[in-house]
Amino acid sequence: MPLKVVTHYQGWYGRKTIDLYERFAQTCLKRYKDKVTYWIVINQINLIFGESFSSLGMVMDEYEDFTAAKYQAVHHEFVASAGIVKAARELDPALKVGMMLADQLTYAKTCDPQNVKIAIEKNRMKDFFFADVQLRGEYPGYAKTWFKKHGITIQMEDGDEELIRSYTMDFLAVAYYYSHCVDENGNRCANPYTKATEWGWTIDPVGLYNTMAQYWDRYGVPMMIAENGVGVEEALGSDGCIHDEYRIDYQKRHIQELKDVMEEGTDIFAYTMWSPFDIVSGNSCEMEKRYGLIYVDIDNEGNGTGKCIPKDSFYWYANMIESNGENL
């Protein structure tokens, strides 16, 4: 968001941002309604835990209870999102407005019932809470209980709840990279059944099946994969190419799991991998954590020619999408 919205209106914590964002969104809808059908209102709305400034435009030191303030800001995002759905339907009923999650699928490390209970709470408050409000139209009972337990009161104005209830999202977009695992104490831990990248992100294709099946069973709305990919440190070989069989394997296995869940009736209407080009990783702020199908010759310090070189995965992916996923 514009820095002035952060410094003058406290980002999403301030209700003024609702009006500002709705005006921006309505401008986009009116201008591009004949070219764009599917709209994602808030990118990865549940990324409020480790990316509060970039996600919510909030500075931690300005709040006595930062956790409570973040959930208040999320409420304002809920209100703005519902208002944008309302505006889109009034402008053109054919427009589809959706929400987006950074999937946080969490497994219990063991089958200890207490461990499973902890994993359920993690999944609820990191994923389902946001989607329950935006797709079901109300704050779920477990979230209200969690807020009360932690001394959090969401300040609502008259009409907020009715707006959220009346204008739920049309679809769910999901960014899926890896799954999580927690132990019986609620601490994040390694999953003994999965491998991980050098950045500690698990490689769990079956997790994509698991999470999309859960969302479909819970919400029954059309879905898309908005992001899915693997970040790897790469360097050009002696032949001037990148032979990234590991990326091909990663994408192939994840797409196969999508095909499996779709065969069971799950409605997934789109898949977009992350990313066509190597770009600076938003998570680690590194250029050298490379996700792209195309290598970009720039390092973490900005040095390099900037030359773009297709990797082996580029040609595989081109063939895959040309066949609509038939040629994996």
Beta strands, then each sheet from edge to edge (+ up, - down):
strand 1: 38-40
strand 2: 96-102
strand 3: 106-108
strand 4: 171-175
strand 5: 180-182
strand 6: 195-196
strand 7: 202-203
strand 8: 223-227
strand 9: 268-271
strand 10: 294-296
strand 11: 308-310
sheet 1: 1+ 2+ 4+ 8+ 9+
sheet 2: 3+ 5+
sheet 3: 6+ 7-
sheet 4: 10+ 11-
end
